[in-house]
Amino acid sequence: MIPNSLLTNELVTREQVLTFQRFIGILPNPDKVIQQNGGVSKIFPELKNDPHIWSCMQSRKAGVLSQDWDIFDRDANSDISQFIRKIFQKLDVFNLMNNILESVFTGMQVLEIIWEYDDNGNYIPKDIIPKPLEWFYYDEQNNLKFRKRDSLKGDFLPENKFLIPRNLPTYSNPYGESLLAKCYWPATIKNVGFRFWMNFLEKYGLPIIIGQYTYSPTPEELQSLSDRLNELVESQTIATPNDINIDIRDIGQSKSVELYAQLIRMANAEISKALLSETLTTELEHGSYAASATHFKVREDVILSDKILVESTLNILCDYITKLNFPKMQSPIFKFRTQRNLSFDIDNDVKLASIDNFQFKKEYFMKKYDLNENEFYINNF
């Protein structure tokens, strides 16, 4: 029989294993790419400069940023919902969601809420500012701390002050999974491929101009001809006597060029898979309709997971606002409006309503069509 103390207490902890982290009180980000390449302050900005990475990031964000949203009552008082809805209407929610979605690519984000009082003395968020990730770290108990200059062990973050969206955090990696870090090697290989390609074009991209005398020239005559051929590269014209033959030869190797192009395409495809979980929406060179449909279904699933991340983060903000202004009251929720085939749904509901002794409940319409209670009126509820 296992003693109750063993059932209720945590037995396997970092303090028993990671002696170095126990000494310094810091849990390093376990991502080897981030550790070995200058940390988050260096690796992320460099990767974002890659045009394909930037394009994929914007494409993935656009799938969420283009969605409609609202504040829904759930079990909350409708007056509280209206209060929070007005707050969100004043906030730059588009930019806020954009900052939240950065956590998908960097693993996490730390957003500081700047509160202020409104005319009625209520706490409302004036601004929500993303802070540099290198300012923060997790300790061995997975507590996030601020690297304050005059505090050797860092400072705990106060309640109701920060939003911390994270992408797939775990006990061993509370920093979350960084998709940008997974693009590091494909981006590096692509940059090397571009460099080699440019070197190749510099050497073999231009045709070689060959000048030959019909007799044995003197060294001075050879040097003079060489200078005149160099001028030909810039001016594209040259005048020569009959005793000099000019030949232009193109020695570019198309097979070599294609190798570099294929390397870059493969690197971009790996980046697309890391950031978008599919390739056809960015690599549209070929693919059957069935494959395209499958890839777009994957994209929809990715967008759904990103929407859940944004909703959960902004619902924490709703909880903060409710807790500070209406203690012990239920908070409303931030939710994206469901995109449905309304014509199909309405036709089905009309058929159901025609059944004798059948009647819809108000909650059915609110849930199915993402409606607030004050947005519709139906008799006989």
BANU-637947 format. One line per field, with one value per residue (C-alpha): residue in three letters; chain; x, y, z; residue number from 0. Coordinates in Angstrom, 2 decimals, padded with zeros to 5 digits, always signed. Example, Ala and Ser with C-alpha at 12.3 -4.5 7.8 and 13.67 -1.06 7.14 Angstrom:
REM residues 2
residuo <- c(ala|ser)
cadena <- c(A|A)
c1 <- c(+012.30|+013.67)
c2 <- c(-004.50|-001.06)
c3 <- c(+007.80|+007.14)
num <- c(0|1)
***
This chain:
REM residues 381
residuo <- c(met|ile|pro|asn|ser|leu|leu|thr|asn|glu|leu|val|thr|arg|glu|gln|val|leu|thr|phe|gln|arg|phe|ile|gly|ile|leu|pro|asn|pro|asp|lys|val|ile|gln|gln|asn|gly|gly|val|ser|lys|ile|phe|pro|glu|leu|lys|asn|asp|pro|his|ile|trp|ser|cys|met|gln|ser|arg|lys|ala|gly|val|leu|ser|gln|asp|trp|asp|ile|phe|asp|arg|asp|ala|asn|ser|asp|ile|ser|gln|phe|ile|arg|lys|ile|phe|gln|lys|leu|asp|val|phe|asn|leu|met|asn|asn|ile|leu|glu|ser|val|phe|thr|gly|met|gln|val|leu|glu|ile|ile|trp|glu|tyr|asp|asp|asn|gly|asn|tyr|ile|pro|lys|asp|ile|ile|pro|lys|pro|leu|glu|trp|phe|tyr|tyr|asp|glu|gln|asn|asn|leu|lys|phe|arg|lys|arg|asp|ser|leu|lys|gly|asp|phe|leu|pro|glu|asn|lys|phe|leu|ile|pro|arg|asn|leu|pro|thr|tyr|ser|asn|pro|tyr|gly|glu|ser|leu|leu|ala|lys|cys|tyr|trp|pro|ala|thr|ile|lys|asn|val|gly|phe|arg|phe|trp|met|asn|phe|leu|glu|lys|tyr|gly|leu|pro|ile|ile|ile|gly|gln|tyr|thr|tyr|ser|pro|thr|pro|glu|glu|leu|gln|ser|leu|ser|asp|arg|leu|asn|glu|leu|val|glu|ser|gln|thr|ile|ala|thr|pro|asn|asp|ile|asn|ile|asp|ile|arg|asp|ile|gly|gln|ser|lys|ser|val|glu|leu|tyr|ala|gln|leu|ile|arg|met|ala|asn|ala|glu|ile|ser|lys|ala|leu|leu|ser|glu|thr|leu|thr|thr|glu|leu|glu|his|gly|ser|tyr|ala|ala|ser|ala|thr|his|phe|lys|val|arg|glu|asp|val|ile|leu|ser|asp|lys|ile|leu|val|glu|ser|thr|leu|asn|ile|leu|cys|asp|tyr|ile|thr|lys|leu|asn|phe|pro|lys|met|gln|ser|pro|ile|phe|lys|phe|arg|thr|gln|arg|asn|leu|ser|phe|asp|ile|asp|asn|asp|val|lys|leu|ala|ser|ile|asp|asn|phe|gln|phe|lys|lys|glu|tyr|phe|met|lys|lys|tyr|asp|leu|asn|glu|asn|glu|phe|tyr|ile|asn|asn|phe)
cadena <- c(A|A|A|A|A|A|A|A|A|A|A|A|A|A|A|A|A|A|A|A|A|A|A|A|A|A|A|A|A|A|A|A|A|A|A|A|A|A|A|A|A|A|A|A|A|A|A|A|A|A|A|A|A|A|A|A|A|A|A|A|A|A|A|A|A|A|A|A|A|A|A|A|A|A|A|A|A|A|A|A|A|A|A|A|A|A|A|A|A|A|A|A|A|A|A|A|A|A|A|A|A|A|A|A|A|A|A|A|A|A|A|A|A|A|A|A|A|A|A|A|A|A|A|A|A|A|A|A|A|A|A|A|A|A|A|A|A|A|A|A|A|A|A|A|A|A|A|A|A|A|A|A|A|A|A|A|A|A|A|A|A|A|A|A|A|A|A|A|A|A|A|A|A|A|A|A|A|A|A|A|A|A|A|A|A|A|A|A|A|A|A|A|A|A|A|A|A|A|A|A|A|A|A|A|A|A|A|A|A|A|A|A|A|A|A|A|A|A|A|A|A|A|A|A|A|A|A|A|A|A|A|A|A|A|A|A|A|A|A|A|A|A|A|A|A|A|A|A|A|A|A|A|A|A|A|A|A|A|A|A|A|A|A|A|A|A|A|A|A|A|A|A|A|A|A|A|A|A|A|A|A|A|A|A|A|A|A|A|A|A|A|A|A|A|A|A|A|A|A|A|A|A|A|A|A|A|A|A|A|A|A|A|A|A|A|A|A|A|A|A|A|A|A|A|A|A|A|A|A|A|A|A|A|A|A|A|A|A|A|A|A|A|A|A|A|A|A|A|A|A|A|A|A|A|A|A|A|A|A|A|A|A|A|A|A|A|A|A|A|A|A|A|A|A|A|A|A|A|A|A|A)
c1 <- c(+000.00|+001.45|+001.56|-000.67|+002.33|+003.76|+000.49|-000.01|+003.57|+005.80|+008.67|+010.69|+011.90|+014.66|+016.25|+017.18|+018.73|+019.89|+022.50|+023.86|+020.42|+019.73|+022.84|+022.13|+018.33|+017.88|+016.36|+017.95|+015.89|+016.47|+016.32|+019.86|+019.55|+018.74|+021.47|+024.22|+023.45|+023.39|+020.07|+016.64|+017.86|+020.06|+018.54|+014.92|+015.59|+018.04|+015.59|+012.79|+014.95|+014.55|+011.83|+010.31|+010.19|+008.59|+006.04|+005.07|+004.72|+002.43|+000.40|-000.14|-001.06|-003.48|-005.55|-006.45|-006.24|-008.88|-011.46|-014.40|-014.64|-016.87|-017.33|-019.95|-021.86|-021.50|-022.62|-021.62|-023.83|-024.60|-023.58|-020.08|-019.90|-020.82|-018.23|-015.45|-016.67|-016.23|-012.72|-011.77|-013.19|-010.75|-007.76|-005.73|-006.95|-005.46|-001.96|-002.57|-003.53|-000.51|+001.76|+000.08|+000.64|+004.36|+004.53|+003.87|+007.17|+009.28|+007.83|+006.41|+005.66|+005.57|+002.97|+002.81|-000.57|-000.52|-003.62|-005.36|-008.55|-011.56|-013.95|-015.84|-012.73|-012.63|-009.39|-009.06|-006.02|-004.52|-001.93|-000.49|+003.20|+005.36|+008.66|+011.97|+012.17|+015.80|+014.63|+012.92|+013.73|+012.12|+013.49|+013.69|+010.10|+008.91|+008.20|+008.74|+011.05|+012.28|+016.07|+016.14|+019.52|+019.69|+018.25|+020.57|+017.75|+015.32|+011.87|+008.56|+005.96|+002.97|-000.58|-002.97|-000.07|+001.18|-000.19|+002.17|+001.00|+003.13|+003.27|+003.05|+004.92|+005.95|+007.45|+010.90|+010.46|+008.27|+009.60|+007.42|+008.25|+009.79|+008.94|+011.54|+014.28|+013.22|+013.84|+017.42|+019.22|+017.09|+017.57|+021.32|+021.68|+019.67|+021.93|+025.01|+023.39|+022.75|+026.37|+027.73|+025.30|+026.47|+030.10|+029.25|+027.53|+030.43|+032.83|+030.73|+027.62|+029.19|+030.50|+034.26|+035.69|+038.63|+040.90|+043.48|+046.15|+046.68|+050.41|+052.68|+052.18|+054.62|+053.90|+052.97|+050.43|+048.88|+048.52|+046.98|+044.45|+043.60|+042.90|+040.67|+038.72|+038.15|+036.65|+034.39|+032.74|+031.59|+031.05|+029.90|+031.68|+035.25|+037.09|+039.92|+042.19|+041.94|+044.76|+042.75|+039.87|+037.26|+035.27|+032.56|+031.82|+029.05|+030.36|+027.53|+026.51|+022.70|+022.91|+025.02|+022.59|+019.66|+021.41|+021.58|+017.95|+016.82|+018.70|+016.97|+013.54|+014.08|+015.12|+012.04|+009.82|+011.26|+010.62|+007.03|+006.45|+007.87|+005.82|+002.64|+002.64|+002.16|+003.79|+001.27|-000.05|+003.46|+005.01|+002.44|+004.58|+002.64|+000.25|-003.05|-006.39|-006.64|-003.22|-004.11|-007.36|-005.46|-002.95|-005.67|-007.38|-004.10|-003.94|-007.46|-006.40|-003.36|-005.55|-007.91|-005.06|-003.83|-007.35|-007.51|-004.19|-005.48|-008.83|-007.27|-004.87|-007.53|-009.87|-007.20|-007.36|-011.16|-010.68|-008.24|-010.66|-013.56|-011.52|-010.24|-013.59|-016.26|-014.85|-016.62|-018.53|-018.34|-016.21|-017.51|-015.40|-013.57|-014.43|-014.01|-017.25|-017.76|-017.73|-020.60|-022.63|-025.54|-027.88|-027.44|-027.86|-030.95|-032.59|-032.02|-033.41|-036.52|-037.13|-036.71|-039.04|-041.78|-041.94|-045.03|-044.43|-040.78|-039.34|-035.83|-034.28|-032.64|-029.31|-029.33|-029.27|-026.75|-024.33|-024.84|-024.81|-022.53|-025.24|-025.52|-028.82|-029.51|-028.86|-032.11|-035.71|-037.95|-041.43|-042.55|-039.21)
c2 <- c(+000.00|+003.39|+005.93|+008.97|+011.30|+009.73|+010.16|+013.83|+015.13|+015.68|+013.18|+013.77|+017.37|+019.35|+020.09|+016.41|+016.28|+019.59|+020.68|+023.50|+025.06|+024.61|+026.67|+029.59|+029.41|+029.70|+027.13|+027.73|+027.44|+023.79|+024.57|+023.81|+026.08|+029.06|+028.17|+027.77|+030.71|+033.81|+033.48|+034.86|+038.46|+037.48|+034.46|+035.61|+039.02|+037.42|+034.71|+037.24|+038.98|+035.94|+036.90|+033.40|+033.08|+036.52|+035.66|+032.40|+034.19|+036.83|+034.19|+032.18|+035.26|+036.47|+033.32|+034.52|+038.31|+038.24|+036.58|+038.38|+038.31|+039.50|+039.42|+036.83|+036.72|+033.03|+033.10|+036.74|+039.75|+041.45|+044.83|+043.45|+042.08|+045.47|+047.15|+044.85|+045.09|+048.88|+048.42|+046.09|+048.53|+051.18|+048.82|+048.06|+044.46|+043.75|+044.62|+042.83|+039.60|+040.02|+040.18|+037.14|+035.16|+035.97|+033.35|+030.65|+031.54|+032.51|+030.02|+032.66|+036.35|+038.59|+041.36|+043.98|+045.58|+049.31|+050.04|+053.36|+054.63|+055.66|+058.46|+056.09|+054.88|+051.51|+049.80|+049.63|+048.60|+051.68|+049.76|+046.24|+046.27|+043.30|+043.17|+041.62|+037.92|+038.15|+040.15|+037.09|+033.54|+030.59|+029.31|+025.64|+025.73|+026.99|+030.47|+033.29|+036.02|+039.41|+039.84|+042.96|+044.68|+044.96|+041.49|+038.51|+035.96|+038.05|+039.32|+037.45|+039.03|+040.56|+039.32|+040.90|+042.67|+040.37|+038.20|+035.33|+033.34|+030.23|+027.71|+024.11|+024.57|+021.51|+020.83|+020.41|+023.39|+026.10|+028.55|+026.88|+025.47|+028.03|+027.44|+030.01|+027.95|+025.00|+027.15|+027.98|+025.24|+025.39|+029.19|+028.82|+026.23|+028.46|+031.44|+029.32|+028.15|+031.76|+032.66|+029.79|+030.62|+034.25|+033.10|+030.78|+033.56|+035.90|+033.37|+031.77|+033.89|+036.25|+034.92|+034.69|+036.96|+035.46|+037.60|+036.01|+037.48|+035.84|+036.07|+035.81|+039.07|+040.83|+040.98|+044.65|+043.79|+041.06|+043.47|+046.10|+043.57|+042.42|+046.01|+046.57|+043.36|+044.51|+047.70|+045.54|+044.09|+047.60|+049.28|+046.21|+047.52|+047.23|+047.97|+045.65|+045.32|+042.35|+040.53|+040.04|+037.55|+038.06|+035.08|+035.15|+031.87|+031.15|+028.56|+028.75|+025.33|+025.07|+021.86|+023.57|+026.49|+024.11|+022.42|+025.73|+026.54|+023.10|+023.51|+026.81|+025.39|+022.47|+024.82|+026.99|+023.89|+022.84|+026.34|+026.23|+022.89|+024.20|+027.41|+026.39|+022.57|+022.37|+023.61|+024.01|+027.40|+028.83|+026.43|+026.42|+024.85|+021.60|+019.37|+017.61|+018.98|+016.28|+017.20|+020.90|+020.22|+018.21|+020.99|+023.60|+021.38|+021.27|+025.05|+025.31|+023.12|+025.32|+028.45|+026.81|+026.09|+029.70|+030.99|+028.92|+030.46|+034.00|+033.28|+031.76|+034.72|+037.39|+035.54|+035.95|+039.69|+039.55|+037.75|+040.45|+043.26|+041.49|+040.59|+044.16|+045.88|+043.30|+040.91|+037.56|+038.15|+035.79|+037.04|+037.12|+035.51|+036.66|+034.37|+034.33|+034.13|+030.74|+030.89|+028.68|+028.02|+029.99|+029.16|+025.43|+025.79|+027.96|+025.53|+022.69|+024.72|+025.61|+021.91|+021.08|+023.91|+022.47|+019.29|+019.18|+020.01|+020.84|+024.05|+025.52|+026.90|+030.28|+028.70|+026.73|+029.88|+031.59|+028.66|+027.73|+031.22|+032.92|+035.37|+037.49|+037.47|+041.09|+040.51|+038.71|+038.35|+035.33|+034.95|+032.04|+031.29)
c3 <- c(+000.00|-001.05|+001.82|+001.37|+001.60|-001.55|-003.40|-002.53|-002.74|-005.77|-005.51|-008.69|-008.89|-010.57|-007.21|-007.02|-010.50|-011.98|-009.45|-011.64|-012.18|-008.47|-007.70|-010.07|-009.83|-013.61|-015.95|-019.39|-022.51|-023.52|-027.25|-028.49|-031.53|-029.31|-026.81|-029.39|-031.67|-029.52|-027.68|-028.53|-028.91|-031.87|-033.56|-033.93|-035.60|-038.02|-039.03|-039.55|-042.15|-044.42|-046.97|-047.09|-043.31|-043.02|-045.71|-043.97|-040.62|-042.09|-043.92|-040.74|-038.71|-041.40|-040.95|-037.43|-037.80|-040.54|-038.25|-036.62|-032.84|-030.00|-026.23|-025.20|-021.91|-021.13|-017.44|-016.94|-016.41|-019.73|-018.26|-017.53|-021.07|-022.48|-020.23|-021.47|-025.08|-024.95|-023.55|-026.41|-028.94|-027.66|-027.58|-030.68|-030.67|-034.11|-032.91|-029.61|-031.41|-033.68|-030.62|-029.07|-032.27|-032.11|-029.35|-031.96|-033.61|-030.58|-028.08|-025.76|-025.40|-022.34|-022.65|-019.89|-019.18|-018.39|-016.32|-015.79|-014.13|-016.19|-015.21|-012.90|-011.08|-012.86|-013.88|-017.65|-019.75|-021.37|-023.37|-023.63|-024.52|-025.65|-023.76|-024.94|-024.14|-023.01|-020.00|-018.52|-017.45|-015.71|-012.43|-011.47|-010.17|-013.60|-012.23|-014.71|-013.38|-014.52|-014.79|-012.64|-012.44|-008.66|-007.97|-008.37|-008.36|-010.37|-009.46|-009.58|-011.85|-010.03|-010.54|-013.05|-014.76|-017.54|-020.34|-021.20|-024.24|-024.83|-027.66|-026.41|-023.11|-021.11|-017.71|-019.26|-021.57|-020.01|-022.64|-025.27|-028.69|-031.04|-034.69|-035.76|-034.10|-036.25|-039.34|-038.37|-040.28|-043.47|-043.51|-042.92|-045.68|-048.02|-047.32|-048.02|-051.27|-052.31|-051.55|-053.62|-056.42|-056.50|-056.57|-059.44|-061.40|-060.77|-062.26|-064.97|-065.42|-067.97|-071.30|-071.82|-074.54|-076.39|-078.58|-080.84|-083.15|-086.50|-085.85|-082.84|-080.90|-078.64|-074.87|-075.28|-077.98|-075.79|-072.88|-075.12|-076.47|-072.95|-071.88|-074.90|-074.18|-070.61|-072.03|-074.19|-071.06|-070.08|-073.44|-075.42|-078.55|-079.81|-083.02|-084.07|-087.11|-089.48|-087.75|-084.52|-084.14|-081.34|-080.05|-077.33|-075.55|-073.04|-070.58|-068.04|-066.77|-066.56|-064.52|-061.86|-061.69|-061.22|-058.29|-056.43|-057.28|-056.11|-052.82|-052.15|-053.05|-050.68|-047.86|-048.43|-048.41|-045.04|-043.69|-044.96|-043.25|-039.97|-039.95|-041.78|-041.44|-045.22|-048.43|-051.26|-050.10|-050.56|-053.12|-055.94|-058.65|-058.86|-056.98|-057.54|-056.42|-053.73|-052.37|-052.40|-050.55|-047.94|-047.45|-047.06|-044.48|-042.56|-042.77|-041.33|-038.40|-037.80|-037.83|-035.35|-032.92|-033.23|-032.59|-029.39|-028.25|-028.87|-027.21|-024.10|-023.73|-024.19|-021.84|-019.18|-019.88|-019.50|-016.17|-015.00|-015.89|-014.16|-011.09|-010.58|-011.15|-010.29|-007.66|-007.33|-010.58|-013.55|-016.43|-020.03|-022.75|-025.85|-028.76|-032.52|-034.41|-036.02|-039.80|-040.94|-044.02|-042.60|-045.47|-044.86|-041.07|-041.36|-043.82|-041.35|-038.46|-040.48|-041.14|-037.44|-036.44|-038.68|-036.57|-034.35|-030.68|-031.41|-030.00|-029.90|-026.74|-026.64|-025.71|-028.98|-031.10|-028.87|-029.12|-032.76|-034.26|-031.73|-030.75|-027.66|-025.82|-026.72|-030.45|-031.26|-030.10|-030.59|-029.11|-026.95|-025.21)
num <- c(0|1|2|3|4|5|6|7|8|9|10|11|12|13|14|15|16|17|18|19|20|21|22|23|24|25|26|27|28|29|30|31|32|33|34|35|36|37|38|39|40|41|42|43|44|45|46|47|48|49|50|51|52|53|54|55|56|57|58|59|60|61|62|63|64|65|66|67|68|69|70|71|72|73|74|75|76|77|78|79|80|81|82|83|84|85|86|87|88|89|90|91|92|93|94|95|96|97|98|99|100|101|102|103|104|105|106|107|108|109|110|111|112|113|114|115|116|117|118|119|120|121|122|123|124|125|126|127|128|129|130|131|132|133|134|135|136|137|138|139|140|141|142|143|144|145|146|147|148|149|150|151|152|153|154|155|156|157|158|159|160|161|162|163|164|165|166|167|168|169|170|171|172|173|174|175|176|177|178|179|180|181|182|183|184|185|186|187|188|189|190|191|192|193|194|195|196|197|198|199|200|201|202|203|204|205|206|207|208|209|210|211|212|213|214|215|216|217|218|219|220|221|222|223|224|225|226|227|228|229|230|231|232|233|234|235|236|237|238|239|240|241|242|243|244|245|246|247|248|249|250|251|252|253|254|255|256|257|258|259|260|261|262|263|264|265|266|267|268|269|270|271|272|273|274|275|276|277|278|279|280|281|282|283|284|285|286|287|288|289|290|291|292|293|294|295|296|297|298|299|300|301|302|303|304|305|306|307|308|309|310|311|312|313|314|315|316|317|318|319|320|321|322|323|324|325|326|327|328|329|330|331|332|333|334|335|336|337|338|339|340|341|342|343|344|345|346|347|348|349|350|351|352|353|354|355|356|357|358|359|360|361|362|363|364|365|366|367|368|369|370|371|372|373|374|375|376|377|378|379|380)
***
